[in-house]
């Protein structure tokens, strides 16, 4: 495959970056759906639905159809949740990328480019947690196109953020990723990131035992 290079984001990358982020996030919807269906409390709800419909209709076929419809509805609901997160992100820091990542001090966005096309992206920004500001930068919006994975692009993008933070005197890089993003977790842990906490982002997520993992990388030699 063609070699790639990592460079700073340019205004002409706007649509490609936003589309890459949206595609990358939506890839995880099926894993979130499987996670939801394997929760004991969800399985009990489907069983209860089956039994209630069976008692009301007296028909095994109608009960099975009701459960299948509920499964289909659950899939569309999970997709809507992930799409909602995408739309929220596209309306926040990814709406005006230059203002979010290039104008503020200690922030930047990079893209990986191959044959003139954007094939990866990552950002560095001040952490949302005020207690981390001044000592850490947050790695954000990491994504690599599916057809370009396995080439070390994500690892190179991650190193770019670490080097950027180190050059600006920060002692750590922090990030968050969902529990269903297994490849991302493996990448970060292989690079020395340590999981420091996990939280459920909403009451629904807590009910489904769905967590966001928070990672921290201590830059060697920093104070």
MIKOL-519655 format. One line per field, with one value per residue (C-alpha): residue number from 0; residue in one letter; z, y, x. Coordinates in steps of 0.02 Angstrom, whole numbers, plus 50000, padded with zeros to 5 digits. Example, Ala and Ser with C-alpha at 12.3 -4.5 7.8 and 13.67 -1.06 7.14 Angstrom:
% residues 2
nr <- c(0;1)
rest <- c(A;S)
zz <- c(50390;50357)
yy <- c(49775;49947)
xx <- c(50615;50684)
END
This chain:
% residues 223
nr <- c(0;1;2;3;4;5;6;7;8;9;10;11;12;13;14;15;16;17;18;19;20;21;22;23;24;25;26;27;28;29;30;31;32;33;34;35;36;37;38;39;40;41;42;43;44;45;46;47;48;49;50;51;52;53;54;55;56;57;58;59;60;61;62;63;64;65;66;67;68;69;70;71;72;73;74;75;76;77;78;79;80;81;82;83;84;85;86;87;88;89;90;91;92;93;94;95;96;97;98;99;100;101;102;103;104;105;106;107;108;109;110;111;112;113;114;115;116;117;118;119;120;121;122;123;124;125;126;127;128;129;130;131;132;133;134;135;136;137;138;139;140;141;142;143;144;145;146;147;148;149;150;151;152;153;154;155;156;157;158;159;160;161;162;163;164;165;166;167;168;169;170;171;172;173;174;175;176;177;178;179;180;181;182;183;184;185;186;187;188;189;190;191;192;193;194;195;196;197;198;199;200;201;202;203;204;205;206;207;208;209;210;211;212;213;214;215;216;217;218;219;220;221;222)
rest <- c(X;X;X;X;X;X;X;X;X;X;X;X;X;X;X;X;X;X;X;X;X;X;X;X;X;X;X;X;X;X;X;X;X;X;X;X;X;X;X;X;X;X;X;X;X;X;X;X;X;X;X;X;X;X;X;X;X;X;X;X;X;X;X;X;X;X;X;X;X;X;X;X;X;X;X;X;X;X;X;X;X;X;X;X;X;X;X;X;X;X;X;X;X;X;X;X;X;X;X;X;X;X;X;X;X;X;X;X;X;X;X;X;X;X;X;X;X;X;X;X;X;X;X;X;X;X;X;X;X;X;X;X;X;X;X;X;X;X;X;X;X;X;X;X;X;X;X;X;X;X;X;X;X;X;X;X;X;X;X;X;X;X;X;X;X;X;X;X;X;X;X;X;X;X;X;X;X;X;X;X;X;X;X;X;X;X;X;X;X;X;X;X;X;X;X;X;X;X;X;X;X;X;X;X;X;X;X;X;X;X;X;X;X;X;X;X;X;X;X;X;X;X;X)
zz <- c(50000;49974;50113;50229;50313;50465;50450;50536;50489;50348;50310;50154;50263;50348;50266;50262;50447;50499;50389;50454;50634;50602;50512;50646;50788;50701;50677;50863;50864;50829;50976;51088;51029;51069;51239;51273;51224;51336;51494;51613;51648;51463;51435;51577;51494;51331;51426;51516;51350;51277;51425;51433;51247;51257;51402;51315;51141;51174;51018;51017;50845;50901;51054;50947;50825;50972;51033;50857;50840;51008;50951;50793;50893;51012;50865;50798;50974;50998;50827;50872;51032;50937;50801;50935;51003;50827;50795;50963;50923;50748;50827;50960;50934;50756;50698;50692;50692;50669;50817;50925;50885;50794;50872;51058;51136;51173;51052;50879;50756;50639;50492;50414;50225;50090;49903;49939;50045;50232;50307;50492;50619;50800;50906;51063;51171;51349;51459;51510;51689;51762;51883;51735;51650;51660;51681;51545;51369;51309;51157;51064;50904;50857;50701;50558;50401;50403;50242;50311;50479;50524;50454;50619;50579;50744;50841;50745;50777;50961;50970;50884;51026;51159;51077;51060;51245;51296;51190;51277;51451;51497;51607;51545;51407;51454;51350;51361;51258;51274;51340;51170;51079;51110;50977;51044;51220;51161;51067;51212;51339;51224;51218;51406;51444;51611;51644;51793;51807;51723;51729;51655;51557;51596;51700;51549;51525;51709;51693;51544;51633;51492;51542;51473;51517;51562;51525;51574;51503;51610;51497;51543;51619;51654;51823)
yy <- c(50000;50180;50261;50383;50542;50632;50819;50956;50975;51096;51177;51071;50915;50970;50854;50705;50721;50735;50588;50480;50516;50473;50309;50258;50285;50199;50043;50009;50008;49818;49780;49893;49801;49631;49696;49755;49590;49490;49586;49473;49612;49636;49450;49449;49590;49492;49337;49437;49508;49333;49267;49415;49406;49218;49233;49370;49292;49108;49100;49045;49122;49292;49286;49249;49388;49509;49465;49482;49653;49702;49644;49748;49897;49878;49882;50043;50117;50075;50147;50306;50324;50309;50424;50548;50548;50576;50722;50799;50788;50861;51008;51036;51028;50959;51098;51229;51124;51269;51361;51203;51132;51254;51422;51378;51355;51175;51103;51028;50907;50796;50688;50539;50559;50428;50462;50631;50559;50573;50398;50438;50576;50622;50778;50848;50968;51032;50901;50922;50886;51053;50962;50893;51059;51123;50950;50843;50851;50746;50632;50649;50591;50453;50362;50265;50210;50024;49986;50067;49980;49865;49984;50066;50227;50233;50201;50340;50460;50417;50449;50616;50671;50610;50702;50860;50854;50824;50968;51085;51034;50922;50771;50659;50619;50566;50492;50401;50259;50150;49972;49900;49978;49830;49872;50047;49981;49857;49993;50115;49983;49920;50097;50115;50197;50142;50127;50239;50235;50191;50275;50252;50409;50399;50307;50200;50156;50111;49997;49911;49902;50005;50101;50226;50186;50326;50305;50402;50398;50468;50546;50477;50604;50732;50808)
xx <- c(50000;50052;50155;50070;50124;50058;50029;49932;49749;49708;49540;49522;49516;49355;49228;49346;49386;49204;49153;49296;49248;49065;49107;49230;49107;48962;49069;49050;48859;48847;48963;48859;48703;48778;48833;48655;48576;48691;48645;48543;48419;48386;48364;48238;48142;48132;48077;47944;47883;47873;47773;47654;47615;47597;47475;47375;47370;47388;47495;47676;47700;47635;47749;47902;47858;47839;48013;48087;48007;48079;48251;48237;48177;48324;48445;48372;48374;48559;48600;48506;48608;48773;48711;48659;48836;48904;48788;48830;49016;48991;48901;49035;49224;49209;49094;49233;49390;49510;49436;49433;49605;49718;49685;49697;49868;49919;49791;49810;49731;49830;49782;49867;49871;49902;49891;49811;49671;49643;49657;49674;49653;49687;49675;49754;49656;49647;49561;49380;49430;49491;49606;49705;49732;49908;49983;49900;49831;49686;49701;49537;49447;49569;49511;49590;49498;49456;49551;49710;49720;49861;49992;50041;49947;49852;50012;50100;49957;49960;50147;50119;50005;50126;50271;50165;50119;50300;50365;50243;50295;50148;50177;50037;49913;49737;49597;49431;49359;49205;49211;49163;49311;49427;49556;49578;49602;49733;49825;49830;49880;50019;50087;50093;49925;49853;49668;49632;49442;49279;49110;48937;48891;48704;48574;48529;48713;48724;48572;48654;48823;48899;49055;49178;49359;49480;49666;49821;49997;50138;50269;50441;50559;50424;50391)
END
